Amino acid sequence: MVVPPHHPRAAVTKTDLRRTYRAARKAFVANLGPGVRERLERQLAAMIAPALAGVRMAGSYAAVADEIDPVWIEKQLGPHAFPRVAGPNTSFHQVEWSALVPGFQNIPEPPASARQVEPDLLLVPLVAVTLGGVRLGQGRGYYDRALAALRQHRPVRAIGLAWECQIAPALPAEPWDMPLDLIATPERLVDCRKYR
């Protein structure tokens, strides 16, 4: 007997989960009224503010499409870094928004000439996340490898940024997946260690 993907006995793959949570995120953002998205992203910046105390160098990201945008958080940070993809690896470079250029998959990233830094805090995009900090990303492992490499040198706090519709009750985790320390949404700041 062939079990359809929506059947409770069917194995749900990460690909299925990505499709489901991307669709939920897209629908959520599409239904926001004029000005509501900016208001929510400003709320996100206010919510995360306590977690930014004492940060030496933060790494942020250039949001694409319906990802929650950290731009209002960046305004609180002062100088910060953005990721640059080179082959299988990700490095972080301090640069102004205006200096970003189209990079991997046309995502804005720093030019190769920008000063490389090692952030002690990363703002991390995601497709879905559990309260315990299990993150479902785009599926290529860039952030997991980057976090693992950074954490070899010093403690690095990783904060996943999400819309509430991206919080999942459970997600599969691989041994190489790097857990998030905190999750910030416009509604709450979650300490993931309390849910592990």
C-alpha positions, 0 to 999 in steps of 0.5 A: 500500500502506498501511503500518501505524504499527508497520512499520519503514518508516512515519514515526513522528510525535511524536504516536506517540512521545508515546503510546509513551513515556507508556505506558512511563512509566505502566507503569513507575510502575504496577509500582513496589512500595510505597515504591519510587517515593519511594525512587527520587525520593529517589535522583534528588535525591541524583543531581542534588545536584552540579548544584545548586551555586551556583544562585541561583534554580531553577525547578521544576514540579508533577508530575502523574500518573506524571511523576517528582516533584522534591519531594525536590530542592525540599527541597534548593533552598530558595526556588524558583519554579514555572511559570505559563502565560498564553496562549502564554507561561510565567513563573516565580514564587517561591511555596510549594507551599501557595500553588499553585492549579489552572492551565492544564490543572488543573496546580498553578501560582502565583497571578498575584500571586506574585513573578515571578523569572528562574531560572538553573536549570530542572528540566524535565518531559518525555515522552522525551529523548535523551542529547544533550538533545533533549526531547520535551515535551507538544507545545505548546512552553511550555518551549522558549519559556520557556527561549529567553526566559530565555536571552536575558538570562543563561545558564540551565541546563536539567535534564530529570528522567526515569525511565530508561524515558524515555531514547530512542535518537533523537527528532526535533528542530525548530529552535526546540527548546531543548536540555537541558544535563543529564538526571537519573534516579534512576540517573545524571546525564548531561551532554548536551553530551558526546553532541552 
